[in-house]
Amino acid sequence: MCSESDPEMELISGQVYQRPDNQQQVFQVRGRILSEFGVDAVVEKKRISDISNTRISNLISDFYIDDFESRTTLDVFPEDIAEFRAISYAAAGIIEYFSVDVLTRRIIAFRFPENNSYNERKIYQESDTFFPVFFASGVHGVKVRNILPSAAVYVKLEDR
């Protein structure tokens, strides 16, 4: 069984999986996420179980926000892994699930769970702004580029 003492294992749809190693990417975006969403509001490495308590799923969220009105999870994974995890997060009643895809430089958003899936799925490109549901006023937009790590840019130096 997956437990706090076995942090690298997750239970997803009744199957045990080794959690993909994403620590380098998490490190790259950690400060940016804490800055955008507020240090006091974010819980890092939180275990999320489905709400039926059948423990069909037990995942580790990279970043979790619970503002008493909605539950939001942010992970740092590519799109294919995000799609796989979204089913379990929907079953757990997570209102919003965002996955930061560092390699393709975009964020995949899943919103409004119903019947173990999300009613809304949207991809935000680097130049986009998204509006998390948990910001009750709906006014606070978050620029995708503010979450992503800085892109490495090579500049050719003039011959001297």
NUMIVEX-989964 format. One line per 5 residues: their letters; for each residue x, y, z of C-alpha. Coordinates in steps of 0.1 Angstrom, whole numbers, plus 5000, padded with zeros to 4 digits. Layout:
N
a = X Y Z ~ ...
//
This chain:
160
mcses = 5000 5000 5000 ~ 5012 5035 4993 ~ 5020 5055 5024 ~ 5038 5086 5037 ~ 5068 5063 5044
dpeme = 5070 5053 5007 ~ 5070 5087 4990 ~ 5080 5074 4955 ~ 5050 5051 4951 ~ 5015 5061 4940
lisgq = 4983 5042 4937 ~ 4964 5052 4905 ~ 4932 5035 4895 ~ 4940 5005 4917 ~ 4975 5000 4903
vyqrp = 5008 5008 4920 ~ 5032 5031 4901 ~ 5066 5045 4908 ~ 5062 5083 4907 ~ 5081 5098 4878
dnqqq = 5112 5117 4889 ~ 5103 5154 4882 ~ 5124 5170 4910 ~ 5146 5190 4887 ~ 5115 5206 4870
vfqvr = 5098 5211 4903 ~ 5129 5229 4916 ~ 5129 5252 4885 ~ 5093 5264 4890 ~ 5089 5261 4929
grils = 5098 5298 4937 ~ 5077 5310 4908 ~ 5046 5291 4920 ~ 5050 5302 4956 ~ 5054 5338 4945
efgvd = 5023 5337 4922 ~ 5000 5318 4945 ~ 5013 5328 4980 ~ 5036 5310 5003 ~ 5010 5306 5030
avvek = 4984 5291 5006 ~ 5006 5264 4991 ~ 5013 5229 5005 ~ 5041 5210 4989 ~ 5041 5172 4983
krisd = 5006 5166 4996 ~ 4990 5131 4993 ~ 4957 5132 4976 ~ 4932 5102 4980 ~ 4899 5097 4963
isntr = 4869 5110 4983 ~ 4852 5076 4985 ~ 4880 5065 5008 ~ 4883 5032 4988 ~ 4919 5042 4983
isnli = 4916 5034 4946 ~ 4940 5063 4941 ~ 4966 5079 4963 ~ 4988 5104 4945 ~ 5014 5130 4956
sdfyi = 5006 5165 4944 ~ 5037 5187 4938 ~ 5018 5218 4950 ~ 4983 5219 4966 ~ 4961 5249 4974
ddfes = 4930 5246 4996 ~ 4912 5279 5001 ~ 4881 5263 5017 ~ 4860 5270 4985 ~ 4880 5249 4960
rttld = 4908 5224 4960 ~ 4935 5230 4934 ~ 4965 5209 4925 ~ 4996 5218 4905 ~ 5020 5192 4892
vfped = 5051 5195 4870 ~ 5047 5168 4844 ~ 5044 5165 4806 ~ 5009 5163 4790 ~ 5008 5125 4787
iaefr = 5014 5120 4824 ~ 4990 5148 4833 ~ 4962 5132 4813 ~ 4968 5099 4832 ~ 4968 5116 4866
aisya = 4937 5138 4858 ~ 4914 5108 4862 ~ 4924 5102 4898 ~ 4924 5138 4907 ~ 4888 5142 4894
aagii = 4878 5111 4914 ~ 4894 5128 4945 ~ 4872 5159 4940 ~ 4901 5182 4930 ~ 4883 5212 4914
eyfsv = 4912 5223 4893 ~ 4943 5205 4883 ~ 4971 5223 4865 ~ 5001 5205 4850 ~ 5032 5226 4842
dvltr = 5049 5211 4811 ~ 5084 5226 4813 ~ 5096 5210 4781 ~ 5068 5223 4758 ~ 5065 5255 4779
riiaf = 5028 5254 4785 ~ 5002 5246 4812 ~ 4975 5221 4809 ~ 4944 5229 4829 ~ 4916 5205 4840
rfpen = 4886 5220 4857 ~ 4852 5210 4872 ~ 4853 5172 4879 ~ 4822 5151 4873 ~ 4820 5113 4871
nsyne = 4857 5108 4875 ~ 4867 5131 4846 ~ 4869 5169 4841 ~ 4844 5189 4822 ~ 4869 5214 4810
rkiyq = 4905 5208 4796 ~ 4925 5237 4782 ~ 4961 5242 4772 ~ 4977 5276 4779 ~ 5007 5286 4759
esdtf = 5037 5306 4772 ~ 5022 5339 4762 ~ 4987 5332 4777 ~ 4972 5342 4810 ~ 4950 5318 4830
fpvff = 4925 5326 4858 ~ 4924 5299 4885 ~ 4890 5293 4900 ~ 4903 5294 4935 ~ 4910 5332 4932
asgvh = 4874 5340 4943 ~ 4874 5374 4927 ~ 4883 5359 4893 ~ 4903 5390 4886 ~ 4938 5377 4895
gvkvr = 4952 5362 4863 ~ 4985 5343 4862 ~ 5008 5346 4832 ~ 5021 5312 4821 ~ 5056 5328 4815
nilps = 5057 5338 4852 ~ 5054 5301 4862 ~ 5078 5286 4836 ~ 5115 5286 4843 ~ 5135 5311 4822
aavyv = 5144 5298 4788 ~ 5180 5295 4780 ~ 5190 5318 4752 ~ 5223 5317 4734 ~ 5236 5350 4721
kledr = 5263 5350 4695 ~ 5291 5374 4704 ~ 5305 5396 4678 ~ 5340 5387 4666 ~ 5365 5409 4682
//
